[in-house]
């Protein structure tokens, strides 16, 4: 047997004598041989706190020492073992060292930790390969997790998975309902090189919960489960044979929706179930026609001719009346068309009563002898009002210096789709959506107007005199779907508003318009750096304003309210509000909305939980989509503050009656990754809970549905309803009640009549020594933060009134504004306080 020695030795410094204990003297026969490595150190991973051992073996060798990161390892750290190779009789030396986690962490961030061994003989030295020692880990959060999908039979399905960062890199496997997917045994599955799962043709058996599993030598991580629901759309069977001709001289045939039958939420067949066809005369049952039949046919022909002539006469009369009403109006009384006197009856005697010496200010009376005037086109009125008013010679009622004005009565295009299509052919408008339901437009002149996209919170106020006199603009307003137009975001930035376009860009404006749109931030300025972005002609998004750093000389200004952003802009274009969180306390408002199937004929029952930005435009899209899917709203929406804490959103369902219902969710909860919510680019994020009733006769469902951010805020829904009959008060139609016109032009677009507005401006624009001017108006309306912006305008009062109009179009009470004017001490404001009886 070979001689084996095992002991520790002291490493010599350069030039040490051969008497050192780690040095062996070779026989003369082997003194001319270079050392040869039998074992070299290999790469190792440190798991948790367990050290690793490196081994080096060489023959023939007199000395072997390790060097790590360019420095010799201390002599006491070597474990040396000597043997003799029985085949060659050459001496063999083996050295081992241990490397701890603390040693590796000392050079963390500087370089990778490496070691190699050096062997000596009397002839020379040899160096082994380098061995790299790394600390193994596997982070908890997946960089991208799979999302649930509903797909048609035979459709391809792609589920994304980007495993957590780890050393060594994690291996990935996929599971369906906790069973490992093996593409070798089921070729319908394919796992790509970047770990995504492809189901080549979805089968009914592929319905289930899919989980991405990442593992390395340290840990094993599971993604949140993604539910894939494979549905079957119905298909027709062949038509039956034609029936024989019946007494009505017609025949019919039918077909059934059974090839295949719709299943798992699939669509029913589209088309006719029953089809009829008139028979030829030879196939009709023979009957004898008498004189009565001939008389009947003659009478029917005569009635048809009379109706045709009557329709022609009606059309001609309508066209002549329309041409007569399309003439331009040349009367300054049109400026008061939108003015309907309003009054507030005092709750206590004398509260609203004017002082006796100013009683003459209450003498405005409408001229009831004048017929009501109706204006077509863009000058239609919101109110039923008389055409003219008899006014006293008070200070507010002097005629305007320009006298009467000729107003253009523009007409709206009769086909909105044609207008959108025409814009989309121009180069700048190629990214405009062709969704007519989310676009409004109108023709405007110096009197201004308003565009609104119903049920979105988006509107554009065009103040009087914003369009130069003599100019007529056709202006549009539209909201972009986020998937149609990608806005680049960086770092902690998130999209806080819809992407809104108004135009055409490049039109000349004399005053700023006001664009109103919802935002979903927590409206705490100390938590955010909010930027207004605008897309230029080259398609690049630019920062045109930073909230809190506005310059009055710039063409943009912004007021951020609790849920709405008001953008003053002297240029039209495409805008969006982007926020960057300054710390982890910043939060976005999420609207949580629950839907279920309006009709359920199977044992399975689905509840869909949408987690969307709390803006009306997204809610409108989800409502429209669910209406097409046949869904119904099953509870009132809740609002959740979602913080920038990098924690995911979790959803779970509890407290179901186990005797009647069970959940098909295998895990305790579902989870939506933080970044999917925070970037704001995915509009329809939702989780589906698939429940199963044990009997078709079970219709009552009670449960608790919880939604919460890990280590953050949560909301819960207590559900108790009958799935076969919706008897609760929550109605989806109730939440979409905006029925106002999408385009209003001229006086009908404003609460304050044009003449009164002009007089208020002339009264408050001039500085007053006691401060009873526009500054006090801004203070009373709680707009003092924008004093410098108002002061930079030629008429500060008009800009304040523009903002008031934008804020109070739906709920504004002009008497409240009159009360503010009275508090300031401007007695002219009492003009508004007309009692109901006098109106």
C-alpha positions in Angstrom: 0.0 0.0 0.0 1.2 3.6 -0.7 2.3 5.7 2.2 -0.4 8.3 3.2 0.4 11.3 5.4 -2.1 13.9 6.6 -1.0 17.0 8.4 -1.0 20.8 8.4 2.2 22.7 7.4 3.5 26.2 7.4 3.7 27.9 4.0 7.2 29.3 3.3 7.7 32.7 2.0 9.7 33.1 -1.2 13.2 31.8 -0.6 12.4 29.5 2.3 14.5 26.4 2.8 13.6 22.9 1.6 13.5 21.9 5.3 9.9 23.3 5.5 7.4 20.6 6.4 5.2 21.1 3.2 8.2 20.5 1.0 9.2 17.0 -0.2 12.5 15.9 -1.6 12.2 14.0 -4.9 14.3 10.9 -5.7 17.1 11.7 -8.2 15.2 9.7 -10.9 12.3 12.1 -10.9 14.2 15.4 -10.4 13.9 16.5 -14.0 10.1 16.1 -14.3 7.7 19.1 -14.2 4.7 18.6 -11.9 1.5 17.3 -13.5 -2.0 18.1 -12.1 -4.2 15.0 -11.4 -7.0 17.1 -9.8 -7.6 20.9 -10.3 -9.9 23.1 -8.3 -13.3 23.6 -9.8 -16.0 26.4 -9.5 -18.1 26.2 -6.4 -21.2 27.9 -4.9 -21.6 28.8 -1.3 -25.1 27.8 -0.1 -26.3 29.8 2.9 -23.3 29.7 5.4 -21.8 26.4 4.5 -18.1 26.7 3.4 -16.7 25.0 0.3 -13.6 22.9 -0.1 -11.1 23.3 -3.0 -8.8 20.4 -3.8 -5.6 20.3 -5.8 -3.5 17.1 -6.5 -0.2 16.9 -8.5 2.7 14.5 -9.3 5.6 14.7 -8.9 5.6 17.8 -6.6 7.7 19.1 -3.8 5.3 21.9 -2.8 1.7 22.9 -3.5 0.1 26.2 -2.3 -3.2 28.0 -3.1 -3.4 31.6 -4.2 -6.8 33.4 -4.0 -7.4 36.7 -5.7 -3.7 37.3 -6.2 -2.7 36.6 -2.5 -1.2 33.5 -1.0 -3.5 31.6 1.3 -2.1 31.5 4.9 0.0 28.4 5.5 -2.2 27.2 8.4 -5.2 27.0 6.1 -3.7 24.2 3.9 -4.4 20.5 4.6 -1.7 18.4 2.9 -1.7 14.7 2.1 1.1 12.7 0.5 0.9 9.3 -1.2 2.8 7.3 -3.8 1.3 6.2 -7.1 1.7 2.4 -7.1 1.8 2.2 -10.9 4.6 4.7 -11.5 6.1 5.0 -8.0 5.9 8.8 -8.4 5.1 10.8 -5.3 1.6 12.4 -5.2 0.8 15.5 -3.2 -2.8 16.7 -2.5 -3.7 20.0 -0.8 -7.2 21.2 0.4 -8.4 24.6 1.6 -11.8 25.8 2.9 -13.4 29.0 1.6 -16.1 30.7 3.8 -18.9 33.1 2.9 -17.2 35.8 4.9 -14.1 35.6 2.8 -16.1 35.9 -0.4 -18.2 38.8 0.9 -15.1 40.9 1.8 -14.5 41.5 -1.9 -18.1 41.8 -2.9 -18.6 44.4 -5.7 -14.9 44.6 -6.5 -14.3 41.4 -8.4 -15.2 37.7 -8.5 -13.6 35.6 -5.9 -11.1 33.0 -7.4 -8.5 30.6 -6.3 -5.8 28.5 -8.1 -3.0 26.3 -6.9 0.7 26.4 -7.8 2.8 23.2 -7.8 6.7 23.1 -7.6 9.2 20.5 -8.5 13.0 20.7 -8.7 12.6 21.4 -12.4 9.9 24.2 -12.3 6.3 25.2 -11.4 2.9 24.7 -12.9 -0.4 26.7 -12.2 -3.8 25.1 -12.2 -7.0 26.5 -13.7 -8.8 29.2 -11.8 -11.8 28.2 -9.7 -14.5 30.8 -9.1 -16.4 30.8 -5.8 -19.8 32.5 -5.8 -22.5 33.0 -3.2 -25.6 31.2 -4.4 -29.0 32.9 -4.0 -32.5 33.0 -5.6 -34.6 36.1 -5.2 -38.3 35.8 -4.2 -40.1 37.8 -6.9 -40.5 36.7 -10.5 -39.5 39.4 -13.0 -42.5 38.4 -15.1 -45.3 36.1 -14.1 -48.0 34.4 -16.2 -51.4 36.0 -16.5 -54.7 34.1 -16.8 -56.4 33.9 -20.2 -59.6 32.8 -21.8 -59.0 31.3 -25.2 -61.0 29.5 -27.9 -60.6 25.8 -28.7 -57.6 25.1 -30.9 -56.2 28.6 -30.4 -52.5 29.0 -29.5 -51.7 30.1 -26.0 -48.6 31.9 -24.8 -47.8 32.2 -21.1 -44.9 34.4 -20.1 -42.4 33.6 -17.3 -39.2 35.4 -16.4 -37.8 33.7 -13.3 -36.3 35.5 -10.3 -32.7 36.6 -10.5 -30.4 33.9 -9.1 -26.9 32.5 -8.9 -26.6 29.9 -10.4 -29.4 30.9 -12.9 -32.6 29.2 -12.0 -34.0 26.2 -14.0 -37.6 26.6 -15.0 -40.4 24.0 -15.2 -44.1 24.5 -15.7 -47.0 22.9 -13.8 -50.6 22.5 -14.6 -52.8 21.9 -11.5 -49.6 21.0 -9.6 -48.5 18.4 -12.1 -45.2 18.9 -14.0 -45.6 19.5 -17.7 -43.3 17.3 -19.8 -43.2 18.5 -23.5 -41.4 15.2 -24.4 -44.5 13.2 -23.4 -47.1 15.8 -24.6 -45.8 17.5 -27.8 -48.8 20.0 -27.6 -46.7 21.9 -25.0 -43.5 23.7 -25.9 -41.1 25.6 -23.5 -39.1 28.3 -25.2 -35.5 29.1 -24.5 -36.6 32.2 -22.5 -38.8 30.0 -20.3 -42.2 30.9 -21.8 -44.9 28.1 -22.2 -46.7 27.7 -25.5 -49.8 25.5 -25.9 -49.9 24.9 -29.6 -53.6 24.1 -29.8 -55.7 24.6 -26.8 -57.8 21.6 -25.8 -60.6 21.4 -23.3 -58.3 19.3 -21.1 -55.8 22.2 -21.1 -58.1 24.3 -18.8 -56.5 24.7 -15.5 -54.1 26.7 -13.3 -50.6 27.1 -14.7 -47.6 27.8 -12.5 -44.1 28.7 -13.4 -41.5 27.0 -11.0 -37.9 28.3 -10.7 -35.3 26.4 -8.8 -31.5 26.3 -8.2 -29.3 24.8 -5.5 -30.6 27.4 -3.0 -34.3 27.5 -3.2 -37.5 26.7 -5.2 -39.9 29.5 -6.1 -43.4 29.3 -7.5 -45.1 32.1 -9.5 -48.8 33.0 -8.9 -51.1 30.6 -10.8 -52.5 31.8 -14.1 -56.0 30.3 -14.9 -56.4 29.3 -18.5 -60.0 28.8 -19.5 -60.5 27.0 -22.9 -64.0 27.7 -24.2 -65.9 26.3 -27.2 -67.9 28.5 -29.6 -71.0 26.9 -30.9 -71.1 25.6 -34.5 -74.1 24.8 -36.8 -75.1 21.4 -37.9 -76.2 21.0 -41.5 -79.5 22.5 -42.6 -82.5 20.1 -42.6 -84.2 19.4 -45.9 -86.7 22.0 -47.2 -90.3 21.4 -46.1 -93.2 21.0 -48.5 -94.9 24.3 -49.6 -97.7 25.3 -47.2 -100.9 27.2 -47.8 -98.9 30.5 -47.7 -96.8 29.4 -50.6 -93.6 29.2 -48.6 -91.3 26.5 -47.4 -88.8 26.4 -44.5 -85.8 24.5 -43.1 -83.9 24.6 -39.7 -80.5 23.9 -38.2 -79.2 23.4 -34.7 -76.1 24.8 -32.8 -74.6 21.4 -31.9 -71.5 21.0 -34.0 -70.1 21.7 -31.4 -72.4 22.9 -28.7 -71.2 26.1 -27.0 -69.4 25.3 -23.8 -67.2 26.8 -21.0 -68.5 30.3 -21.7 -68.2 30.0 -25.4 -70.4 32.0 -27.8 -73.7 30.8 -29.2 -74.0 30.3 -33.0 -74.6 33.5 -35.0 -77.3 33.5 -37.6 -80.7 32.1 -38.3 -82.1 28.9 -36.8 -85.0 28.9 -39.1 -85.0 29.9 -42.8 -88.0 30.4 -45.1 -88.3 30.8 -48.8 -91.1 31.5 -51.2 -92.1 28.7 -53.4 -92.3 28.9 -57.2 -95.8 29.2 -58.7 -95.6 25.6 -59.9 -95.0 24.4 -56.3 -97.7 26.5 -54.6 -101.0 24.8 -53.7 -103.5 25.6 -56.5 -106.5 27.9 -55.5 -109.1 29.8 -57.5 -108.8 33.6 -57.3 -112.1 35.4 -57.4 -113.1 39.0 -57.9 -112.5 39.7 -54.2 -108.8 38.9 -54.5 -108.4 41.3 -57.5 -110.1 44.1 -55.6 -107.8 43.5 -52.6 -104.6 43.7 -54.8 -105.8 46.9 -56.5 -106.5 48.5 -53.1 -103.1 47.7 -51.8 -101.3 49.2 -54.8 -103.3 52.4 -54.5 -102.4 52.8 -50.8 -98.7 52.2 -51.5 -98.7 55.0 -54.2 -100.5 57.4 -51.8 -97.9 56.8 -49.0 -95.0 57.3 -51.5 -96.4 60.7 -52.7 -97.0 61.8 -49.1 -93.4 61.0 -48.1 -92.0 63.0 -51.0 -94.0 66.1 -50.0 -92.8 65.8 -46.4 -89.2 65.6 -47.4 -89.5 68.7 -49.7 -91.2 70.8 -47.0 -88.5 69.7 -44.4 -85.6 70.7 -46.8 -87.1 74.2 -47.4 -87.6 74.9 -43.7 -84.1 73.7 -43.0 -82.6 76.0 -45.6 -84.5 79.0 -44.0 -83.1 78.2 -40.6 -79.5 77.9 -41.7 -79.1 81.6 -42.3 -76.5 83.5 -40.2 -77.8 85.4 -37.2 -76.9 89.1 -37.1 -78.2 90.2 -33.7 -76.2 90.7 -30.5 -79.2 89.4 -28.5 -77.9 85.9 -29.4 -75.2 86.5 -26.8 -77.7 86.1 -24.0 -79.4 83.0 -25.5 -77.8 80.7 -22.9 -78.9 83.0 -19.9 -81.7 81.7 -17.9 -82.2 83.8 -14.7 -81.9 81.6 -11.6 -82.7 82.3 -8.0 -82.3 81.0 -4.5 -85.2 81.5 -2.1 -83.9 82.6 1.3 -84.0 80.1 4.1 -84.4 83.0 6.6 -86.0 86.3 6.0 -83.5 88.9 4.6 -80.7 86.5 3.9 -80.6 87.1 0.2 -82.5 90.4 0.2 -80.6 93.3 -1.5 -80.3 96.6 0.2 -83.3 98.9 -0.5 -81.2 101.6 -2.3 -80.1 98.9 -4.9 -83.6 97.5 -5.6 -83.4 98.7 -9.2 -80.9 96.0 -9.8 -83.6 93.4 -9.6 -85.7 94.8 -12.5 -84.4 92.5 -15.3 -87.4 90.9 -16.8 -87.6 88.6 -19.8 -89.7 89.8 -22.7 -92.3 87.1 -22.7 -93.9 88.5 -25.9 -90.9 87.4 -27.9 -91.1 84.0 -29.4 -88.6 81.4 -28.5 -85.7 81.2 -30.9 -84.2 77.8 -31.9 -80.7 77.7 -33.5 -79.5 74.8 -35.5 -75.9 73.5 -35.9 -73.3 74.5 -33.4 -75.3 77.4 -31.8 -78.0 75.2 -30.2 -79.0 76.1 -26.7 -78.9 73.9 -23.6 -82.0 75.7 -22.1 -85.4 76.6 -23.3 -85.0 80.4 -23.2 -86.6 83.4 -24.8 -84.7 85.0 -27.6 -84.3 88.5 -26.0 -84.5 90.2 -22.7 -85.7 93.7 -21.8 -82.9 95.3 -19.6 -82.6 98.5 -17.6 -79.8 100.9 -18.1 -77.8 99.6 -15.1 -74.0 99.7 -15.2 -73.7 96.1 -16.3 -76.0 96.4 -19.2 -74.3 99.0 -21.5 -74.0 97.7 -25.1 -70.7 96.3 -26.1 -68.6 98.7 -28.1 -68.6 96.5 -31.2 -72.4 96.6 -31.4 -73.9 93.6 -33.1 -71.9 90.7 -34.3 -72.3 88.3 -37.3 -72.1 84.8 -35.9 -71.2 81.8 -38.1 -73.7 79.0 -37.7 -71.4 76.0 -38.5 -72.9 72.6 -39.1 -71.6 69.3 -37.7 -70.7 66.5 -40.0 -73.6 64.1 -40.1 -71.2 61.1 -40.1 -68.7 61.0 -37.1 -67.0 58.0 -38.7 -66.3 59.9 -41.8 -64.7 62.8 -39.8 -62.4 60.4 -37.9 -61.5 58.6 -41.1 -60.7 61.9 -42.9 -58.4 62.9 -40.0 -56.6 59.6 -40.0 -55.5 59.9 -43.6 -53.2 62.9 -42.6 -49.7 62.1 -41.5 -50.0 63.5 -37.9 -53.3 61.8 -37.2 -52.4 58.2 -38.3 -52.3 57.2 -34.6 -55.8 58.6 -33.9 -58.2 55.8 -32.8 -61.0 55.0 -35.1 -63.3 54.5 -32.1 -66.1 57.0 -32.8 -67.6 56.3 -29.3 -64.5 57.9 -27.7 -64.3 60.9 -30.0 -66.2 64.2 -30.2 -65.8 67.2 -32.5 -67.5 70.4 -33.4 -67.2 73.6 -35.4 -66.4 76.8 -33.3 -65.9 80.5 -33.7 -64.9 83.3 -31.3 -67.9 82.5 -29.0 -66.1 79.3 -28.0 -67.7 76.1 -26.8 -67.1 72.8 -25.2 -66.3 69.2 -26.3 -67.0 66.2 -24.0 -66.5 62.5 -24.3 -69.4 61.1 -22.2 -68.6 58.9 -19.2 -64.9 59.5 -19.3 -64.3 62.7 -17.3 -62.6 64.2 -20.4 -63.6 67.6 -21.7 -62.2 70.5 -23.6 -63.4 74.1 -22.8 -62.8 76.6 -25.5 -63.4 80.0 -23.8 -64.9 83.0 -25.5 -62.3 84.9 -27.6 -59.9 81.9 -27.6 -60.5 81.6 -31.3 -59.7 84.8 -33.1 -62.6 86.7 -34.6 -63.2 85.8 -38.2 -61.7 82.3 -37.7 -63.7 79.1 -37.7 -62.1 75.9 -36.5 -63.3 72.3 -36.6 -61.8 70.8 -33.4 -61.8 67.2 -32.2 -61.2 65.6 -28.8 -60.4 61.9 -28.4 -59.0 59.4 -25.9 -56.3 57.0 -26.9 -56.4 53.4 -25.9 -53.1 52.7 -24.1 -52.4 49.5 -26.1 -52.6 51.6 -29.3 -50.1 54.2 -28.2 -47.1 53.2 -26.0 -45.8 56.0 -23.8 -42.2 55.3 -22.6 -41.7 55.3 -18.8 -38.5 55.1 -16.8 -37.6 54.2 -13.2 -40.5 54.8 -10.8 -42.7 56.6 -13.3 -46.3 55.6 -13.8 -49.1 56.8 -16.1 -51.6 58.7 -14.0 -54.1 59.8 -16.6 -55.6 58.7 -20.0 -53.7 59.7 -23.1 -55.9 62.5 -24.6 -55.6 64.1 -28.1 -57.2 67.4 -29.1 -56.6 69.2 -32.3 -55.8 69.8 -35.0 -52.4 70.9 -33.7 -51.0 74.1 -35.0 -54.2 76.2 -34.9 -53.8 79.8 -33.6 -55.4 80.5 -30.2 -55.7 83.9 -28.6 -56.2 82.5 -25.1 -55.6 79.1 -23.4 -58.1 76.3 -23.7 -58.8 74.1 -20.6 -58.4 70.3 -21.0 -60.0 68.3 -18.1 -59.1 64.7 -17.5 -59.1 62.3 -14.6 -56.0 61.2 -12.7 -55.4 58.3 -10.3 -52.8 59.7 -7.9 -53.4 60.2 -4.2 -53.2 63.9 -4.9 -50.5 64.4 -2.3 -47.9 66.8 -3.9 -45.2 65.8 -1.4 -45.3 62.2 -2.6 -44.9 62.8 -6.4 -43.0 64.6 -9.1 -45.9 65.0 -11.6 -45.1 65.9 -15.3 -47.3 66.9 -18.2 -46.0 65.2 -21.3 -46.9 66.2 -24.9 -46.1 64.3 -28.1 -44.3 66.4 -30.8 -44.7 66.0 -34.5 -41.9 63.5 -34.7 -43.7 61.2 -32.2 -41.4 61.9 -29.3 -42.8 62.5 -25.9 -41.5 65.7 -24.2 -41.9 67.1 -20.6 -43.7 70.4 -21.1 -44.5 71.1 -17.4 -43.4 69.9 -14.0 -46.0 70.4 -11.3 -44.8 73.0 -8.7 -42.2 74.4 -11.1 -44.6 76.1 -13.6 -43.4 79.2 -15.4 -46.2 81.7 -16.2 -44.3 82.6 -19.4 -44.8 79.0 -20.7 -47.8 78.1 -22.8 -48.9 75.4 -20.3 -50.3 75.5 -16.8 -51.9 72.8 -14.7 -54.2 72.5 -11.6 -54.3 69.2 -9.9 -57.5 68.5 -8.0 -58.4 65.5 -5.9 -59.4 63.4 -8.9 -59.1 65.7 -11.9 -56.4 67.5 -13.7 -57.1 70.9 -15.5 -54.5 71.7 -18.2 -54.4 75.3 -19.5 -52.8 75.1 -22.9 -52.3 77.6 -25.7 -51.5 74.8 -28.1 -53.6 71.7 -29.1 -51.9 68.3 -29.2 -51.6 64.9 -27.5 -51.2 65.0 -23.7 -50.7 62.6 -20.7 -49.9 63.0 -17.0 -47.0 61.0 -15.7 -46.0 60.7 -12.0 -42.7 59.6 -10.5 -43.0 58.6 -6.8 -40.6 60.3 -4.5 -40.8 57.7 -1.8 -42.7 54.5 -0.9 -45.6 56.4 0.6 -46.8 57.5 -2.9 -50.0 55.7 -3.9 -52.2 55.3 -6.9 -56.0 54.9 -6.6 -57.2 51.5 -7.9 -60.9 50.9 -8.7 -61.9 47.3 -7.8 -64.9 46.1 -9.8 -66.6 42.7 -9.6 -68.5 41.1 -12.5 -70.1 37.7 -13.0 -72.0 35.9 -15.7 -75.5 37.2 -16.1 -76.7 33.8 -17.1 -75.3 30.5 -15.8 -76.6 27.1 -17.0 -73.6 25.0 -15.9 -72.1 23.9 -12.5 -69.2 26.3 -12.9 -69.7 30.0 -12.1 -67.0 32.7 -12.7 -66.4 35.9 -10.7 -64.1 38.4 -12.4 -62.3 41.0 -10.2 -60.9 44.0 -12.2 -58.1 46.1 -10.7 -57.9 49.2 -12.8 -56.7 52.8 -12.5 -59.4 54.9 -10.9 -60.3 56.9 -14.0 -63.6 57.1 -15.7 -62.3 56.2 -19.2 -60.9 52.8 -18.1 -64.1 52.0 -16.1 -66.2 52.9 -19.2 -64.1 50.5 -21.4 -64.5 47.7 -18.9 -68.2 48.2 -18.6 -68.6 48.1 -22.4 -66.4 45.0 -22.6 -68.4 43.2 -19.9 -71.6 44.2 -21.5 -70.5 42.5 -24.7 -69.4 39.4 -22.7 -72.8 39.2 -21.1 -71.5 40.1 -17.7 -73.2 41.9 -14.8 -72.0 44.1 -12.0 -72.4 42.3 -8.7 -71.3 44.9 -6.2 -70.5 48.6 -6.0 -66.9 49.4 -6.9 -64.4 49.9 -4.1 -61.2 52.2 -4.2 -57.9 50.9 -2.9 -54.7 52.9 -2.4 -51.8 50.9 -4.0 -48.5 52.1 -2.7 -45.1 52.2 -4.4 -43.7 49.5 -2.1 -42.8 46.8 -4.6 -45.4 44.5 -3.0 -47.8 42.5 -5.1 -51.6 42.6 -5.0 -53.3 39.5 -3.6 -56.9 38.3 -4.1 -58.7 35.6 -2.2 -62.2 34.2 -1.6 -63.5 32.9 1.7 -66.6 31.8 3.7 -68.5 30.0 1.0 -71.1 27.4 2.1 -69.1 24.2 1.7 -72.2 22.1 1.4 -73.2 23.9 -1.8 -70.1 25.5 -3.3 -66.4 24.9 -3.7 -63.6 27.0 -5.3 -61.5 25.5 -8.1 -58.5 27.7 -7.1 -55.8 25.3 -5.9 -53.8 28.0 -4.0 -55.0 30.1 -1.1 -54.9 33.3 -3.2 -54.2 34.8 -6.6 -51.6 37.4 -7.1 -51.0 40.3 -9.6 -47.3 41.4 -9.8 -46.5 44.9 -8.6 -45.1 46.2 -11.9 -48.1 45.0 -13.9 -50.2 47.5 -11.9 -47.7 50.3 -11.3 -46.8 51.1 -14.8 -50.5 51.7 -15.7 -50.2 50.4 -19.3 -52.3 47.3 -18.8 -55.9 48.4 -18.7 -57.9 45.2 -18.1 -55.9 43.6 -15.3 -58.2 41.1 -13.6 -58.3 37.7 -11.8 -61.0 35.1 -12.3 -62.3 33.0 -9.5 -64.0 29.8 -10.9 -66.5 28.4 -8.4 -68.4 25.2 -8.7 -71.8 24.5 -7.3 -72.6 20.9 -6.3 -76.1 21.1 -7.8 -77.8 23.0 -10.6 -80.6 23.8 -8.2 -78.2 25.9 -6.0 -78.6 29.6 -6.8 -77.8 31.4 -3.6 -74.2 32.4 -3.2 -72.6 34.0 -0.1 -68.9 34.6 0.3 -66.2 37.1 1.3 -63.8 38.4 -1.4 -60.7 40.1 -0.2 -58.2 42.3 -2.2 -55.1 43.6 -0.5 -51.5 44.7 -1.1 -48.9 42.8 0.8 -48.0 44.9 3.9 -50.5 47.5 2.7 -54.1 48.5 2.4 -57.0 46.1 1.7 -60.7 46.0 0.7 -63.3 43.3 1.1 -66.6 42.5 -0.6 -69.4 40.8 1.2 -71.4 39.0 -1.5 -74.9 37.6 -1.0 -77.0 37.2 -4.1 -78.9 34.8 -6.4 -77.0 33.9 -9.5 -80.2 33.1 -11.4 -81.9 36.4 -10.6 -80.4 39.9 -10.1 -82.6 41.4 -7.3 -80.0 43.9 -5.9 -80.1 47.6 -6.5 -76.6 47.9 -8.1 -77.2 48.6 -11.8 -74.5 49.1 -14.4 -76.6 51.6 -16.3 -76.8 53.7 -13.1 -73.0 54.2 -13.2 -73.0 55.6 -16.8 -75.5 58.4 -16.7 -73.6 61.2 -18.6 -76.1 62.0 -21.3 -75.0 65.6 -22.1 -74.3 66.6 -25.7 -70.8 65.8 -26.8 -70.4 69.2 -28.5 -71.8 72.6 -27.4 -71.0 75.9 -29.2 -71.7 79.4 -28.2 -73.7 80.5 -25.2 -75.2 77.1 -24.6 -71.7 75.8 -23.5 -71.4 78.1 -20.5 -73.1 78.8 -17.2 -72.4 82.6 -17.3 -74.1 84.5 -20.1 -71.6 86.3 -22.4 -72.7 89.9 -21.6 -72.6 89.3 -17.9 -69.2 87.7 -18.2 -67.9 90.8 -20.0 -69.2 93.1 -17.4 -67.7 91.0 -14.5 -64.3 91.1 -16.2 -64.4 94.9 -16.7 -65.4 95.3 -13.0 -62.8 93.1 -11.5 -59.7 93.3 -13.8 -58.8 96.8 -12.7 -56.8 96.8 -9.4 -58.8 98.1 -6.4 -57.0 99.7 -3.4 -59.1 97.7 -0.9 -58.4 94.4 -2.8 -62.0 94.0 -4.0 -60.8 92.8 -7.4 -59.9 89.6 -9.2 -57.5 88.7 -6.4 -60.3 88.5 -3.9 -62.4 86.5 -6.4 -59.5 83.9 -6.6 -59.3 83.7 -2.8 -63.0 83.2 -2.4 -62.9 80.4 -5.0 -59.9 78.8 -3.2 -57.6 79.5 -6.2 -55.0 81.7 -4.5 -52.2 79.2 -5.4 -52.4 80.3 -9.0 -52.2 84.1 -8.4 -49.0 84.6 -10.4 -50.5 82.7 -13.3 -53.7 84.7 -13.3 -51.7 88.0 -13.0 -49.7 87.1 -16.1 -52.9 87.2 -18.3 -54.4 90.3 -19.9 -57.7 89.6 -18.2 -57.1 87.7 -14.9 -60.8 87.6 -14.2 -61.6 85.9 -17.5 -59.1 83.1 -16.8 -60.6 82.6 -13.3 -64.1 82.4 -14.8 -62.8 79.9 -17.4 -61.6 77.6 -14.7 -64.9 78.0 -12.8 -66.8 77.0 -15.9 -64.5 74.0 -16.4 -65.1 72.9 -12.8 -68.8 73.5 -12.5 -70.3 72.7 -15.9 -72.5 69.8 -14.5 -73.0 71.0 -11.0 -72.4 74.8 -11.1 -74.9 77.1 -9.5 -74.6 80.6 -10.8 -76.1 82.0 -7.7 -73.2 80.8 -5.7 -70.9 82.8 -7.9 -73.2 85.8 -7.4 -72.9 85.4 -3.6 -69.1 85.5 -3.9 -69.4 88.7 -6.0 -71.7 90.2 -3.3 -69.1 89.3 -0.6 -66.4 91.1 -2.6 -68.7 94.2 -2.6 -69.5 94.3 -6.3 -73.2 95.2 -6.2 -73.5 94.4 -9.9 -73.4 90.7 -8.9 -76.9 91.0 -7.5 -78.1 90.9 -11.1 -78.2 87.1 -10.8 -80.5 87.0 -7.7 -83.8 87.0 -9.5 -86.6 85.1 -7.7 -88.3 82.2 -9.2 -91.5 84.1 -9.5 -89.9 86.9 -11.5 -88.4 84.3 -13.9 
